Structures are given as structure tokens and as C-alpha cells.
Amino acid sequence: MISRKLKNTFYNIMGPLMYLNSRFFKFFRSPLPGNDRVIKVHLGPGQKNYLKGWINIDANLFSAKIDVWADLRNSLPLRKSSVNIFYSHHFIEHLPNLQFHFNELFRCLKPGGKLRIGGPNGDSAIKKFMANDIDWFSNFPDKRNSIGGRLENFIFCKQEHLTILTFSYLEELSLNAGFKNITLCLPATETNYPNLINEDIFSKEWITDMIYPHTIIIECEK
């Protein structure tokens, strides 16, 4: 795992270049509002989760496979009302301002556009912590023998995660941004949008415990 200090150094050095690249893409290459194509955008694919047929956007220029290089802590490099669906998995917990991010997602979606977001399941973690079920938690990223230590591992992941994700919090962020029809996907391998979400996506999602999933996934629409 790359240290936060090294990541901060990367963003400090490469930030201006990412900004220029994202602005260039937005104004010269991104889909136009009112386009007739189905525009699908995947945010934060990382090293392994590139989705063919999607616009994959990430800050990782060196080891990830991406289509657009951009710092996703900032405004999205996309035009207003130009995207049919956004998808991200275990990505938003790394962002410093989630309300700003949800507002940006809403801005870029076409009317009726869809959103599917997944991240560490704070609701399940709290329930398993209260039940003293230490085996539900892993020893990643640090070896911890206490359930409290493993809870800290799960929620903050060596300070890589900046927040805890629960359904009520995600619902609040979505409603504040203007989204509607907010649903919790349980089991997480289900979707309200089968014409847009398929097995290619399900195969990349980290689903283990089906009753108390480690990943919380919500869907909603503009």
C-alpha cells in the first residue's frame, strides 16, 4: 500500500498537470449535452477494474488502466447533463468532500441518469462490532488482535479512508444533491438498472457475506 505521504507528494507535483488535462478533456473531448449515445462513466478503476465500453477516470497514471487522467477530488471533467450512468466501487471513501462529489455526479448526469456507488459497509461493521464477531473483520492492512483494532482497520484502512459509509449517510448526501429513488442493493449483486449494470460489474465487486456484506451499494437517479 502506498503511503499517504507519497500520495500527497504525487498530487502536489502532478496536480496542475491533472487539472489541465481534465479541462482539456472536458472542453474538447467529453460528450456533449443532449447526445444520443449511452455514456457510462467509471470513477476510480484503479489497477484491476477497468471496464470496457465505459469512460474510466482516475488519477493513477502509472499502474492503472484509464481513459482520462484527472484528480477526482475536484470537479469532474465532464459537461453538464451528458452522462447516462456513473459507477464507482470502493473509491468515494478516499475523497475529502463527499457532498461536493455527489453534487458533481448530479450535475453531469442527464435527466433520469443513474448512479451506482459502493464502498466499505459501515452499517455491517457496526453490527458485527456490537455482536463481537471478530471473524467478520480481516487483519488488513495491519495485524490486529482486538475487535476494536480490526474495526479501525476496516473503517480507516491506515488513514486511507477519510469517512465511514452508512446507508443513512449516503442517502443524505444523495438527497442533498437532488437524487431520488435511492435504494440499498441487498443482496449487493442486484441492480435496478440491468440494462446498464451487468455481470462485468458484478464480477469486479467484492461481495462475500451476503447477509452482512462488507460492501454497501446504493443506486439512485437524477
N, C-alpha and C positions, 0 to 999 in steps of 0.2 A: 504494500500500500504506500503510495506517495505521500510524503508528509505535507501537512498544511503549509508549513513554511516554504517548501519548494513550490507548491501550487501558487501561493501568493506571489512568489518571485516571478513565476511564469506569467501570471495575469498582469503584474506591474510592467513587465517588459513587453509583452505581446498585446496588451490591452488596446493601445492605439491602432495597431495593425488590424486587430479583430474588428474594431469599430469601423474602420474604413472599408474593410471587406464586407461587413454586414450591410453598410449603407449602399455600397455598390450593388450588392445583390438585390437589395430592396427596390432600388430605383431603376435598375436596368435588366434584371433577370427574373424577379419574383412574379408570380401570376398576377394578372390584373383583376380588379374587382369586376364582378359580373361575368367572369369566364364560365364557359360551359363544361369545362373539364372537371373531373373529380380530383380535387387537390388534397392529398393526405400528407401530413407533416409529422415526423417522428422527432421528438426532442430528447437529446441526451442518449444516443445509441451506445456510446462507449466503444469498447473494443470488439464486442461479440454480437451485438444485437442490431446490426444494420438490416433494414427492411427494404427489400427490392420493391420498386414501384412507389415508394414514399420519398419525400424530401427529408433527408436525415441531417439534422443540425446539431453541432456540438462544438465545444471549444478545444477538444483534443485533436490537434492537427497531426500528431506524430504516430500514435499507435492505434487510433480508431479509424474506421472506415466511415467517411462522412461526405455529404454533398455540399454543405455550406458550413464555413468556419465562422463561428460567432460566439460571443460571450452572452450566454442566455440569462445572465443576471440583469442585463439591460433590455431595452426594447427589442421585440422580435423583428428580424429582418424581413418582414412580410407586410404587404399592403392591407389596408382595412378591408374587411368583408371579402377575402379572397380564398379562404381555406374551408374545405368541407369537414375535415376531422383532424384533431390533434390527438397524439398519443404519447405518453411518457411512462416509464416504468423505473421505479427506484431512482428518481432524478430530482424531484422537487424538494426533497428533504435537505438537499445541499444548497438551496437558494436562500439568500438573506431576507428577501421581501416577497413573501408568497402572495400577498394581496395584489401587489403590482404585477406579478406574473399572471395571476388569474385575470386581471383586467386586460392584460395584453392578449391573452388567449381569446377573450371575448371580442376584443377589437378586431382581431384578424379573421375570426370565423364569419362565414356567410350566414345570413338569416337561416335558422334551422340547422346550423352546423353542430357537429357533435364533438364531445370531449371524453376521453378515457384516460384516467390517471391512476397509477399505482405506486405504493411506497410502503415502508415498514408499518405494520399494523399496530398502532398504539393501543387500540381497544383490546385486541387479543393479548398483548403483552401485559396490560394492566390486570386483566382477568387471570392470566396464568401466574402472575406475580402474587396476587391475592390468594390464589389456590396453592401457593408454594410448590408449583410444578417446575422444578429446576430443569428437568429434562427437555422441556419445550424450548429452552434457550440454548444457544450454542456457545462455544468458547471463543468465538471470533468477535473482534480482532485480537483481544487479549485473553489469556488463560485466567479465568475467574472461578473460584470455588463457591462463592456465595450467590444466592439468587439475586441479591441486590446488585452485585457486581455484574452479573450476566444481564440484568435489566438495563444497567447503564451501557453495557456493550451494545445491546440491541437498539436502544433509543439514540445514542450519540455516536457510536462507532468511532471511537478515538477522535472525537470532535469533528468528524467529517459531516455528520448530520447536525443541522442547526435547529431542528424543531421536532416535535412529536406530532404524528399524523393520526387523528381520530376522525370518525365519520362526522361528528358534530362540528369539528373544526373545518374540515373540508367542505361541509355543507354551508357553513357560514361564509367562507371565502367565495364559494360559488355564487351564493345568493347576493352577496355584496357586489360581485362583478356583473350581475344581471342574468346569470344562468337560471334555467328552470328544469323541471323533471329530473331532479337529482336523485340517483338511485345507488345503493350499495350492491355491488355484484357479489352475491353469495349463493352458491359457490363462485369463486373468483373466475372459474373457467366459463362463465356465462356472459352474454352480452345482449344488450338491447338493440344492437346495430349489426346483425350478422352479415349484412351486405357490405359492411366496411371493415369489420373485425373478423378475422378468420384464424385458421389453425396455425398460420405462420406466426401470428402474435402469441397465441396460447402456448406454443412450444417454447417461447422465449421467457415466459413469465415464471417466477419462482413460486410455484404452488406446491406445498407439502401437506400440512394439516388442513383438511377440508372443512372441519368444524370450527377450529380456531386458526384461521390462516395467518401465516406470517406476513402476508402482503394484503393490504387493504386496497381495493379497487373501486373507484366510483365512476359513474358515467352521468353526463348531463348534456344539455343542448342549449343553444342560443335562441 
